Amino acid sequence: MEQGRFNAYVGLARDGRNGIWRILTGFLAVAIIWIALGIAIVVAGAALFVARSGGRADSIDAIFATFDYQVLAADPLGSGTVLLSFAGIWAGVWLIMRILHRRSIRDLFGVERRVLWSDFLRASLVTFVVGLIAIPFLLLVDPTVQRGDISLSGWLIAALPLMLCCFVQTSAEEILFRGYLHQTLAARYATPAIWLGLPTILFTLLHWEGEASSAINLSVLVTIGVFALSMSYLLIKTGNLAAAMGAHFGNNIGAFLIFSSQPEFSGGVLFMGRSIREPGWTTEQALMLGVIGVVAILVAQVLLVHPASPVRLRSLSRPRPLG
């Protein structure tokens, strides 16, 4: 049944134009629009930061001469700006779907051509709670965790805007990697090595940490790869992007609001761990971080899809038509 729903989802792409040159051109166009619009959003966010700090914000030169990126990253405005810069992906996907593939972006949402918000909410909550439960195990690996710089009142004020920015970021990545690439490639190539493998590898490599040790980098890439495959599995099971969007959102909310080891997103988190880019991580610590991350992903996955789970995705708990 699940494979039938995914086949129906892929079938929505077969009414469009799916030449390989269109797919490659489309992905490149999305990347260019993402970068261009992302730069504009970061500049606007930096200008707002400078103006709020009492500095000059009347030109781009003045903006970048005034603010310090590390100071911006330590502010909720900076974290939100970086997350919001992913809006360019949404704009790019909408544009190429309309121009290159002659289809509506709604085709990427699911068989129903809409997001199943009940699945989104359930996947968000389950993934977020599993992530919270995993934090004590992370503390055993890295006991150097400290309270973030943001006050509790400031965190409460910033939480909702940061959640909205996080939704933009996570949904944008899902609409591109699990939506556009999976659907259009599967409509042209039947082998999963292409439609599943290529987007998963690309998504994983985009999380490469060049400044981290080899052991930490391998741990991160394995965890991200498993995470990407789990999002793809949710799409295959449901024929809709909602669960993948929700699980991604729930995961990143924990990383951007509760616990983070990425200094560039320190502005809105309550607790900061040691940066994964710092030297001194042992191979054993890297291995344990990877094991904890993979286990958390798999536990959330089982809770969302297993027939006996009390929090199983609602769309899997009742029969639905394929179109």
Protein Blocks (a to p, Z undefined) as FASTA:
>chain_A
ZZmmmmmmmmmmmmmccbfklmmmmmmmmmmmmmmmmmmmmmmmmmmmmmmnopackbfk
lmmmmpcfklmmmpmklmmmmmmmmmmmmmmmmmmmmmmnopafklmnomnopacfklmm
mmmmmmmmmmmmmmmmmmmmmmmbccdfbdfklmmmmmmmmmmmmmmmmmmmmmmmmmmm
mmmmmmmpmblklmmmmmmmmmmmmmpcfkbcfklmmmmmmmmmmmmmmmmmmmmmnopa
klmmmmmmmmmmmmmmmoccbfklmmmpfbdcddfkbghiafklmmmmmmmmmmmmmmmm
mmmmgmklckbcfklmpccdfZZ
